[in-house]
């Protein structure tokens, strides 16, 4: 299977094939503001271990079309991921597909499982945005809802890039990456995320596939407590959670990343 990079219907798709006989496929969903090419080191580790990695730039992200840091409806993200799943299934019709989501991509993945978990062999979530570290008071959410109706694309909250990683070089690369959106998340995107967070917690018991949740204990962008709550609430008989002491938001870019890659591969190997 050859490496693929292409744009179709305004969405950028990326495929990293295995370097050996393919055991299974991992479908990656990246976080808010970033893009799938930031996961090339993870792709290399998976490829060397017999796993293909398929991904996309979400609508409004990276090389894909759409308004930056904005979405009209959360389901637009999920539909894009389902389209990427269709391509992975077409390329690997006999192989199991695992879902991997980071940050907002972890929220998208978890929300997708509520209706589509039958498509996947298992799921891995990295720093999923299930809860915000600072929960806005009801009155503030009410104001954001009003703004979202009047001016949905209005920038409401900016992400603090210094919290993504303890390695300053990673932060510098992030800030200098022209494909990374540094603008404020739109009011509409925030409201759609809050709604999806609530639904994931309310319906977490519907999730019963094998799942591994990973989170840095010093993550200031998404709350480790949200990952713990999700883990405790899913019905999966096969579920794991690991809170990495002292790690920031992007565990796949932290100095401990090689060891975390090995843990991901080991988890996949026992479930293929």
Secondary structure, DSSP 8 states (H G I E B T S, - for coil): ---EEEEETTEEEEEE--SSS--EEEEEE--TT--GGGGHHHHHHHHHTTEEEEEE--TTSTTS-S-TT--S-HHHHHHHHHHHHHHHHHHTTTS-EEEEEETHHHHHHHHHHHHHGGG-SEEEEES--SS-SS---HHHHHHHHHHHHH-TT-EEE---GGGS-S-HHHHHHHHH-TTS--S-EEHHHHHHHHHHHHHHHHTGGG--SEEEEEEETT-SSS-HHHHHHHHHH---SSEEEEEETT--S-TTTSTTHHHHHHHHHHHHHTT-
